[in-house]
Amino acid sequence: MRRENVTVGLGTEFPLNGMLTLPDNVDVTRPVPAVVMVHGSGSSNMDEKVMKLTPFKDLADGLAQHGIASLRYDKRTFAHARKMVRMDMSGMTVREETIDDAIMALDILRKDPRIDSDRLFILGHSMGAMLAPRIDAEGGNVRGLIMMAGTPYRLEDIVVRQLNQAGGKGLLKWVVGLESRIYSGKFDRLYEMTDEEAKKTKFAGTVYLYYFKEMGQKTATDYLLESDKPALIMQGGRDFQVLAEVDFAGFKEQLKDRDKITYKLYPDLNHIFVPALYDDILKASKEYSTERHIGEDVIGDIAAFIEDNK
């Protein structure tokens, strides 16, 4: 494979270091399909590094072996964290945090003669999977969507659910229960608020309720039902952050009448699509501190989906 440094958003206020990974034999006479990788929530580098795990690097290297190029890049909240903290964050949405950069990354690929501009795909992980259909609808305009560990539900529902999962015992259970009730209360009348009210109400840290309100107007399912783009929905069976029996099953139920959806469940894999070690959200740090890599089963399924959608 070949790797080339690129800059997403060159000349903008928030340039991002990126990596274009290409199959070894690529040239302008044989353009190849490509994916843009979209991170999950929080701050993340181009490899989407979580302790000892590097899912985006694994996927980029593996897909190159199948003749598929990819572009990954540092997330804006990782590359420009200090600048963003000093800004007024009250009106920030996923548009500024994620969507604009993904669209600029796709534009880089469209201008590269080695890339087949008619065969571009969005590969989103976790919250990136939730946003993939919206990115396509708001300017991405890709051939298809690869959604790894996403959810058809709103972000605030996942936040409260994960807090409840982390209940623990004794004092920890009491503290987490209190936090859950506090955060649930903040969301109670979220969609009755005006935009200005939501922009004045903090959720936690530098995040305001408007971030959730704006994103929650339409779910991933809503966008998928308005589109006929093929989508691959992937889920680890031992994922304790996004749940197979709730989120993956939710997609299947909500999209049961929607054509061109492929579902893949990996019973022994976790949220990062590597073999799971634990089944407890309280052991997340242990789960992600042992080096493992995404296997050919996952990478091969992604490659097959791209090949099937020429």
N, C-alpha and C positions, 0 to 999 in steps of 0.2 A: 504494500500500500504506500501511498504518498501523503505527506501531511504538509499543508501550507498555512502560514499565519495570515489571518485576515482581520479587518476591523469592521465590526458592525456599527453603523451610525457614524461613519467617518465624517468629520466636519460638523457634527451636532454637539450639543452640550454634554451628551453622555456617550462618548465612544466606548466600544466594548471590544476587548481582545477576543478573537475567535480562532477556531481551527477548522480548516477545510480538509477532510480526509477523503482521498480519492483511491479508486482501484488502481493497481499498478499499471495496467495496460490502457488507461484512458487517454484519448486524444480527440481532437475536434472532428475527426471522421467517424468516430463511434461514441457519440454523447451518451452518458449514462443517467439513470434516474438518481434522485437525491432526496434526502430528508433534512429538515430543519428540526433540531431538538429543542423542546420547550420545557423548562424546569418546573419543579414543584414549588410549594410555598417556601417563603423564607429566603435568606441570602445563600447564593450558591455559585460556585465557579463553573467553568465550562465543562468539567467532567461530572458535574452534579455530585461532587464528593461528599459522602456521608461517612465520616470517620475513616474506616479502612476500605470503604466501597466506592467504586467509581463507575456507576452505571452508564453514563453517556460515553465515556472512553471505551468501555467494553462493547457497547453497541456500535460505535463508529468503526472500531477495528474489525469487529465481526462482519458488519454489513459490507465493508470494503472487500472482504474475501468473497462475497457474493456478487461483486460488480456494482455495488450501490455506493454512491458518494453521500457524505453527510457534512453538515455545518453545525457546530456547537460553539457556544460563546459564554462568557461570564455574564451572569444576570446583573441587571442594572443596580439592584440593591446590594450586590457584592462589590462591584467595581467602583461604585460611587456612594458608598454608605455614608461617609462623613458629609459629603455635599448634600445628600438628601435629608439627613438629620437636621441640617441648618435651614432647610427650606420649610415653607408652610405646607404641611402634609395633609391639611384638612380636606382638600379636594382631590387627593390622589386616588386613582382607581387602577384596576388591572390594565387599563389601556396604556397608561404611562409606565407602569411597572414591567409589563410583559408583552402586550399585544403589539405595540409599535415596533419594538425591537425584533420580534419574530417576523413581521412583515418586511422590515428592512433586510433581514437575513435572507428571506426568500427572494427579494429583489437582487441581491448579490448573486444568487445562484442563477437567476433568469438571464443575467448579463454574461455569464460564463459560457463560452461556446463548447466547453467540454461536458456541460450538463444539458440533459434533455429537458427543456423548459416546459414541455407538456407532461412531464412525469415527476412532478414535485409533490412531496408528501410532508405533512406535519406529524412529527412524533412527539406527543406530549406525555409527560409522566406526572402522576398525582394531580396537583392543581393544573399543571400544564395540559393534562388530558381533559380536565373540565373545560379548559379554555380553547382547546384545539378547534372545535366546531365554530366558535365565535371568531377566532383568528381567520379562519377560512372565509366566513361570512363578511368580515369587515375589511377585506382587502387581500387576504392570503391567496385565495383563488387557486387552490391546489387540486391535484387529481384525487387524493384520498387522505384519510385520517387514521393514525395509529394511536390508540388511546390506552395507555398502560396505567393500571391502578387508579382509574378515575371514579367519579361518582355522579349519578344523575340528580343528586340532591344539592341543596344550597350549602355554601361554605359555613355559614353559622351553625347549621345543623350538625356538621361534622365536628366543629370546634366543641360544641356542647357534648356531643356523644363521646369524643375522645377524653374529655374531662371525666365523664361518668365512668368510662372504662378504667381510668387511672385511680379508682377509688381507694384501693389499698386497705389497710387495717388501722384501727385505733385513731391516733391523732391525725395521721395522714388522711384517713378516710374522711374525718371531720373537716379538715382544711380543704380538701379537694371538693367535697360536697358543698361547702360554702362558696368556693369559687364558681362551681357549676351554677349554683342558684343566682349568684351575682351576674354572671355573664348571660344566663338565660333571661334574667330580668332586663338586661340592656337590650336584648333582641325582641322583647315582647311586642313593642309597637313600632318596630323598625320601619315597616312599609306604610305606616300611617304618618311618619315624620315627613316634613318637607325636606328638600335637599339641604336647605340652609340649616335646619335643626340638626340633621345628621352630620353636617360638616363642623358643627360646634360641639359635638358629643364624642368624647374619646372612648374607644373600646379598651385599649391597653397600649402603653408605650407611646409610639408615634402614630398608631393606627386609629382612625376615626370610624364611626359607624357608617359614614357615607361610602367607605370602601366596600362594605358588605352590601349596603343598599343598592348601589349601582350594579354590582356584580350579580346580585340576586334577582334582578328584574327578569332574567331569562336563564334557565338552566342549560346544561349541555344537551339534555333531551329536547328541550324546546328548539334549540338550533338544529339538531339532527333531524327533527320532524319537519323542518322547513327546507331541508336540503335532500338531494338524492345522491350525494357523494358516498362512495363506499367507505366503510369504517371497519377497522379491526379493534375490537374491545378485548383487552387482555387483563387477567387478574391472577394474583397469587393466592392459592387456597389457604395459606397460613399467614396472610397479611393481617396484622392487628391494627393498622391505621385506616385502611379502607377494607371493608369486609365483604368476602365472597357471598355470604348468605344474605347480605343486605344490599350492598351497592351493585355488585355484579348481577345479582338476581333482579335488582331494581331496573337496571338497564334492559334486561331481557323482557321484563314485564311491560315496561313503558314503551319499548320499541318493537313489540311483538308483531305489529303490522307493517313495520318498516323494512323494505328490501335492502339488499346490499350491506348487511351487517354480518360480520364474522365474529364469533365469540371463541376465546381460548382461555381455558382455566388450567392452571398449573398447580396441582394439589399440594406439592411440597415446597413451593416457593413463597418468599415473603414479599414485602412492599417494594423491595429493590430488585426482585426477580432473581434472587440467588437462593440456594437451599436454606430453609429456615432452621434456626437453632432453638428458639423459644416461641411461646405463644402468649406472651404477656407484654402489654404496652409499657409496663413499668420496667421491663428489661430491655428497652430499646437500645440503650447504650451498649449493653453486652451483645445484643443482636447484631449491631453494626460495627463492632470493634474487631471482628475476626475477618481477615481478608478472604473474600470469595469473588467469583466472577460470573457474569451472566453466561449461561450455556448456549450451546448450539440449538437446543430445542426451541428456545425463545427467538434467537436470532434467525434461525431457519424459517420459523413461522412468519416473521416480519418480511423476510426476503421473498417468501412465496406469495404473500399478500401483494407486495409491490409488483412481482412478476405477473400475477393474475390480473393486474389493473394497468395494462399497457396503454 
